Amino acid sequence: MLTGKVAVITGSAQGIGKTCAETFLKNGAKVCLSDVVVDRLQATYEEFKLQYGAENVHQIPCDVTDKTQVEDLFKGTVDTFGAIDIVFNNAGVGIHEDWESVIQINQIGVIRCTYLALEYMKKSSKGPGGIIINMASFAGLCSSPLDPIYASSKFGVVGFTLSHALHADVVDSGVRMVALCPTFVDTTMIDDDNMKYFIEKIGVIKKEKLAEVVLEMVKDETNNGKCMVVTAQFHYYKDDFPKVEDVFLSTKQS
C-alpha cells in the first residue's frame, strides 16, 4: 500500500500515465496529475476526483520543455499535499517530424524534471526521500531502425538515470532513481503502420500490467540505479551493463 505517499506523474491525462495514476490512487496514494493537453487533463482529473475524492487528486498543467512550468508543477504539488515521495517522469512522444522536439521532451524534459524533483525530495532539503522513475524504452537498449532519434532520446534517459543514481548527491539523498524500459505498450503511440511487423514478433504490453510493474518498482527499496525491462511475457532488472571497472588498465605486465 502507498497510504500517505504523494506521487507526481507527467503525461498522465491518458495512456500509461493515467493508468499508473489510477493504480497509485487505488493503493492509497495522493496523485498530482500533469499533462500538456489541458482539456484531456481536466477530464481525467474530474474522473478521478469523483472516484477517489478531491482530497486525493490534484492537477497542474505542465509542458516539460518549459522550466518555469516544471518548477510550478513540483512547488504546486508540495503546496497542495505537503511533500513528494514518488515521481514518474512519463511524458514523451514517439515518431515525430520534428526531431529536436523528441530530444527536448523525451530526454531533456526527463532530466529537467529529475533535477527539480530532487530538490524537493532529497533529505538534505528536508524532503522525505522516495523514488524517481524515468520512462525510457527497450529502444533505449538496442538498435532501433524504426526511429533513430527516438532511440537516441531513450538511450539518453537510461544513461542519465543509471549514472546520476550513483552520484554522491543522489546516493546520500534518500532518493532512488530507476529507468523503465518497456517494449510496445497498448497506447496510441503504436498505431504507426511501420511498427506492425515488430509488434507481431514482440507483442504488446497491457497498460495495467505495466502499471503493476511500476507499483512493484515503487515498493522495492533496493533498486537505485537499476533498469527495469518489461515485455509482454516477463519483466526483470537488467544487470549486465558494463561497469567502469571493466575498462580499468590492468596492473599486470603483458
C-alpha positions as CSV (number, residue, x, y, z in Angstrom):
1,M,0.0,0.0,0.0
2,L,1.1,3.6,-0.7
3,T,-1.1,5.2,2.0
4,G,0.2,8.7,2.8
5,K,2.6,8.8,-0.2
6,V,2.4,11.6,-2.8
7,A,3.1,11.0,-6.5
8,V,3.7,13.3,-9.4
9,I,3.1,11.8,-12.8
10,T,3.9,13.7,-16.0
11,G,1.9,12.8,-19.1
12,S,-0.9,11.4,-17.0
13,A,-4.0,12.6,-18.8
14,Q,-4.2,9.4,-20.7
15,G,-2.3,6.1,-21.6
16,I,0.4,4.8,-19.3
17,G,0.4,7.8,-17.1
18,K,-3.3,7.7,-16.4
19,T,-3.3,4.0,-15.7
20,C,-0.4,4.3,-13.3
21,A,-2.1,7.3,-11.6
22,E,-5.2,5.2,-11.0
23,T,-3.1,2.3,-9.7
24,F,-1.4,4.6,-7.2
25,L,-4.8,6.0,-6.1
26,K,-6.2,2.5,-5.6
27,N,-3.2,1.8,-3.4
28,G,-3.8,4.8,-1.2
29,A,-1.5,7.4,-2.7
30,K,-2.3,11.0,-3.4
31,V,-1.6,11.9,-7.0
32,C,-0.8,15.2,-8.8
33,L,-1.8,14.7,-12.5
34,S,0.1,16.6,-15.1
35,D,-0.1,17.0,-18.9
36,V,0.5,19.5,-21.7
37,V,-3.0,18.8,-23.1
38,V,-5.1,20.8,-20.8
39,D,-8.7,19.7,-21.7
40,R,-7.7,16.0,-21.5
41,L,-6.0,16.6,-18.2
42,Q,-9.2,18.3,-16.9
43,A,-11.3,15.4,-17.9
44,T,-9.0,12.8,-16.2
45,Y,-8.9,15.0,-13.1
46,E,-12.7,15.2,-12.9
47,E,-13.0,11.4,-13.4
48,F,-10.5,10.6,-10.6
49,K,-11.8,13.3,-8.3
50,L,-15.3,11.7,-8.5
51,Q,-13.9,8.2,-8.0
52,Y,-11.2,8.8,-5.4
53,G,-12.0,12.1,-3.7
54,A,-10.9,15.7,-4.2
55,E,-8.5,15.4,-1.3
56,N,-6.5,12.7,-3.1
57,V,-6.0,14.1,-6.6
58,H,-4.8,17.4,-7.9
59,Q,-3.9,18.6,-11.4
60,I,-1.3,21.0,-12.7
61,P,-0.8,21.5,-16.5
62,C,2.8,21.3,-17.5
63,D,5.0,21.3,-20.6
64,V,8.2,19.5,-19.5
65,T,10.2,21.6,-22.0
66,D,9.3,24.7,-20.0
67,K,11.5,25.2,-16.9
68,T,9.0,27.6,-15.2
69,Q,6.1,25.2,-15.7
70,V,8.1,22.3,-14.3
71,E,9.0,24.4,-11.3
72,D,5.4,25.3,-10.8
73,L,4.4,21.6,-11.0
74,F,6.7,20.5,-8.1
75,K,6.1,23.5,-6.0
76,G,2.4,23.3,-6.6
77,T,2.3,19.6,-5.5
78,V,4.2,20.3,-2.3
79,D,1.9,23.3,-1.6
80,T,-1.1,21.1,-2.1
81,F,0.0,17.8,-0.5
82,G,2.9,18.8,1.7
83,A,5.6,16.6,0.1
84,I,6.6,14.5,-2.9
85,D,7.5,10.8,-2.4
86,I,7.2,9.4,-6.0
87,V,7.9,11.0,-9.3
88,F,7.2,9.2,-12.6
89,N,8.7,11.1,-15.5
90,N,6.4,9.5,-18.1
91,A,5.7,12.4,-20.5
92,G,7.1,11.6,-24.0
93,V,6.5,11.5,-27.7
94,G,7.0,8.8,-30.3
95,I,7.7,9.2,-34.0
96,H,7.7,12.9,-34.7
97,E,8.5,15.1,-37.7
98,D,10.5,17.5,-35.5
99,W,13.5,15.5,-34.2
100,E,14.6,18.3,-31.9
101,S,11.2,18.2,-30.1
102,V,11.7,14.5,-29.5
103,I,15.0,15.2,-27.7
104,Q,13.6,18.2,-25.8
105,I,10.6,16.2,-24.5
106,N,11.9,12.7,-24.1
107,Q,15.4,13.4,-22.8
108,I,15.9,16.9,-21.7
109,G,12.4,17.0,-20.1
110,V,13.2,14.0,-18.0
111,I,16.5,15.5,-16.9
112,R,14.9,18.8,-16.0
113,C,12.1,17.1,-14.0
114,T,14.6,14.9,-12.2
115,Y,16.8,17.7,-11.1
116,L,13.9,19.8,-9.8
117,A,12.2,16.8,-8.2
118,L,15.4,16.0,-6.3
119,E,15.4,19.5,-4.8
120,Y,12.0,18.8,-3.1
121,M,12.6,15.1,-2.3
122,K,16.2,14.8,-1.0
123,K,16.5,14.5,2.7
124,S,19.2,17.2,2.9
125,S,16.5,19.6,1.8
126,K,14.1,18.2,4.5
127,G,12.3,16.1,1.9
128,P,11.0,12.6,2.6
129,G,13.2,10.7,0.1
130,G,11.5,8.3,-2.3
131,I,11.8,7.2,-5.9
132,I,12.1,8.8,-9.3
133,I,11.2,6.5,-12.2
134,N,12.3,7.7,-15.6
135,M,10.4,6.4,-18.6
136,A,12.9,5.1,-21.2
137,S,12.2,2.2,-23.6
138,F,13.6,-1.1,-24.9
139,A,14.5,1.1,-27.8
140,G,17.0,2.8,-25.4
141,L,18.8,-0.5,-25.0
142,C,19.3,-1.7,-28.6
143,S,19.4,-0.5,-32.2
144,S,16.0,0.8,-33.4
145,P,15.8,1.3,-37.1
146,L,12.2,2.5,-36.9
147,D,13.2,5.8,-35.4
148,P,16.9,6.5,-34.5
149,I,16.0,9.9,-32.9
150,Y,13.5,8.3,-30.5
151,A,16.1,5.6,-29.7
152,S,18.7,8.2,-29.1
153,S,16.4,10.1,-26.6
154,K,15.7,6.9,-24.7
155,F,19.4,5.8,-24.7
156,G,20.0,9.2,-23.1
157,V,17.4,8.6,-20.4
158,V,18.9,5.2,-19.5
159,G,22.4,6.6,-19.4
160,F,21.4,9.7,-17.3
161,T,19.3,7.7,-14.8
162,L,21.9,4.9,-14.2
163,S,24.7,7.4,-14.0
164,H,23.1,10.0,-11.8
165,A,21.7,7.4,-9.5
166,L,25.3,6.7,-8.4
167,H,26.3,10.3,-8.0
168,A,27.1,11.2,-4.3
169,D,24.3,13.8,-4.3
170,V,21.7,11.0,-5.0
171,V,23.2,8.1,-3.1
172,D,23.1,10.1,0.1
173,S,19.8,11.8,-0.6
174,G,17.3,9.1,0.3
175,V,16.0,9.2,-3.3
176,R,16.2,6.2,-5.6
177,M,16.4,6.6,-9.4
178,V,15.3,3.9,-11.8
179,A,14.9,3.6,-15.5
180,L,11.8,1.9,-17.0
181,C,12.3,0.2,-20.4
182,P,9.1,-1.5,-21.8
183,T,8.7,-2.8,-25.3
184,F,5.4,-1.9,-27.1
185,V,2.6,-0.8,-24.8
186,D,-1.1,-0.6,-25.9
187,T,-1.2,3.2,-26.4
188,T,-1.8,5.4,-29.4
189,M,2.0,5.5,-29.9
190,I,1.9,2.1,-31.5
191,D,-0.6,3.0,-34.2
192,D,2.0,3.6,-36.8
193,D,1.9,1.1,-39.7
194,N,5.7,0.8,-39.8
195,M,5.6,-0.9,-36.4
196,K,3.2,-3.8,-37.4
197,Y,6.0,-6.3,-38.2
198,F,7.8,-5.7,-34.9
199,I,4.6,-5.7,-32.9
200,E,3.7,-9.1,-34.3
201,K,7.1,-10.5,-33.3
202,I,7.3,-8.8,-29.9
203,G,3.7,-8.5,-28.6
204,V,2.0,-5.7,-26.8
205,I,2.1,-5.0,-23.0
206,K,-1.2,-4.1,-21.4
207,K,-1.1,-0.7,-19.6
208,E,-2.5,-2.3,-16.5
209,K,0.4,-4.8,-16.4
210,L,2.9,-2.1,-16.9
211,A,1.3,-0.1,-14.0
212,E,1.7,-3.1,-11.7
213,V,5.4,-3.3,-12.6
214,V,5.7,0.4,-11.8
215,L,4.0,-0.2,-8.4
216,E,6.4,-3.0,-7.8
217,M,9.3,-0.7,-8.5
218,V,8.0,1.9,-6.1
219,K,7.8,-0.7,-3.3
220,D,11.3,-2.1,-4.0
221,E,13.6,-0.1,-1.7
222,T,16.8,-1.7,-3.1
223,N,16.6,-0.7,-6.8
224,N,18.5,2.6,-7.0
225,G,20.5,2.7,-10.3
226,K,18.7,-0.2,-11.9
227,C,16.9,-0.6,-15.2
228,M,13.6,-2.4,-15.4
229,V,12.9,-4.2,-18.7
230,V,9.3,-5.1,-19.4
231,T,8.0,-7.3,-22.2
232,A,4.6,-8.8,-23.0
233,Q,5.8,-12.0,-21.3
234,F,8.0,-11.0,-18.4
235,H,9.9,-8.2,-16.6
236,Y,13.3,-8.1,-14.9
237,Y,16.0,-5.7,-13.8
238,K,18.8,-5.7,-16.4
239,D,22.1,-6.2,-14.6
240,D,24.6,-6.8,-17.3
241,F,25.6,-3.3,-18.2
242,P,29.4,-2.8,-18.4
243,K,30.9,-1.1,-15.4
244,V,33.7,1.5,-15.2
245,E,36.0,-1.1,-13.6
246,D,35.7,-3.3,-16.8
247,V,38.0,-0.9,-18.7
248,F,40.5,-0.2,-15.9
249,L,44.0,-0.7,-17.1
250,S,45.4,-3.9,-15.8
251,T,48.3,-3.7,-13.3
252,K,49.7,-6.9,-14.7
253,Q,52.5,-6.8,-17.3
254,S,51.7,-8.2,-20.7
